[in-house]
Amino acid sequence: MLQVHQFPCLSDNYGFLLHDPESEETVCIDTPDADTYLREAGLKHWQITQIWNTHWHPDHAGGNEAIKAATGCTVSASEVDAARTPAVDRVVRHGDTLAIGAWDFHVIDVGGHTNGHIALHSARADLAFVGDALFALGCGRMFEGTPPQFWASLCRLKALPPSTLLYCAHEYTASNARFAVHADPDNAKLLDYVAHIEKARAAGKPTVPTTLSRELATNPFLRADDPDMQARWGNGDAVETFAALRAAKDSF
């Protein structure tokens, strides 16, 4: 089976090394900090062979050049973001496939945080790397996209199997939880989730990964098509509801 090694990077990023024991390939999912990635791979005795970038921001692609120089790995990134992503060897677009050994990962357009943001989903492994498009109880700031674009992106993630394990790139969950309760105060499942988050963080444990099923029930941004959320935030329209929620979170 594939192995995912998760570790903290920078102030609140998570780094991910994806390893296939059969092929002995190792993929960096984004590169917040080259030294940390190289150290963690070395401790595992894993040889880095690829980098897959979800988007161009420096806390996701800033280590590309140093890791490539140290390992000779190949770098894949979104066609839209490629010009701003260091050391790219291959560009990909929605519907393309990246592979580690015999494991395929499908590229999903999740533009909104950046216009070229992608997620990487393996149906066989039942997991997805979603970068800054989706967080536990949150979503990324809409730096480049539009509300219709970002909502369409989230709908693509909503359509994945509910059992999908979601690896998001930051430990933002406690902050996101405070806004989620403000946005959706009558959601009993959300309140239970918040209690779980508070306990985990108090013990110094990560809240990532999460599951899509849990996020579908509790994440206000994924619930913009819910009638109760629309009544509270968007006058019956999913895009308007999402836009209102994103604007409210920006100033919360």
Secondary structure as GFF3:
##gff-version 3
##sequence-region A 1 252
A	DSSP	beta_strand	3	9	.	.	.	ID=ss1
A	DSSP	beta_strand	13	20	.	.	.	ID=ss2
A	DSSP	beta_strand	25	29	.	.	.	ID=ss3
A	DSSP	alpha_helix	34	44	.	.	.	ID=ss4
A	DSSP	beta_strand	48	52	.	.	.	ID=ss5
A	DSSP	alpha_helix	58	61	.	.	.	ID=ss6
A	DSSP	alpha_helix	64	71	.	.	.	ID=ss7
A	DSSP	beta_strand	74	78	.	.	.	ID=ss8
A	DSSP	three_ten_helix	82	84	.	.	.	ID=ss9
A	DSSP	beta_strand	90	92	.	.	.	ID=ss10
A	DSSP	beta_strand	97	100	.	.	.	ID=ss11
A	DSSP	beta_strand	103	109	.	.	.	ID=ss12
A	DSSP	beta_strand	118	122	.	.	.	ID=ss13
A	DSSP	beta_strand	127	131	.	.	.	ID=ss14
A	DSSP	beta_strand	134	135	.	.	.	ID=ss15
A	DSSP	beta_strand	138	139	.	.	.	ID=ss16
A	DSSP	alpha_helix	147	158	.	.	.	ID=ss17
A	DSSP	beta_strand	165	168	.	.	.	ID=ss18
A	DSSP	alpha_helix	173	183	.	.	.	ID=ss19
A	DSSP	alpha_helix	188	202	.	.	.	ID=ss20
A	DSSP	beta_strand	210	211	.	.	.	ID=ss21
A	DSSP	alpha_helix	212	218	.	.	.	ID=ss22
A	DSSP	alpha_helix	227	233	.	.	.	ID=ss23
A	DSSP	alpha_helix	238	250	.	.	.	ID=ss24
###
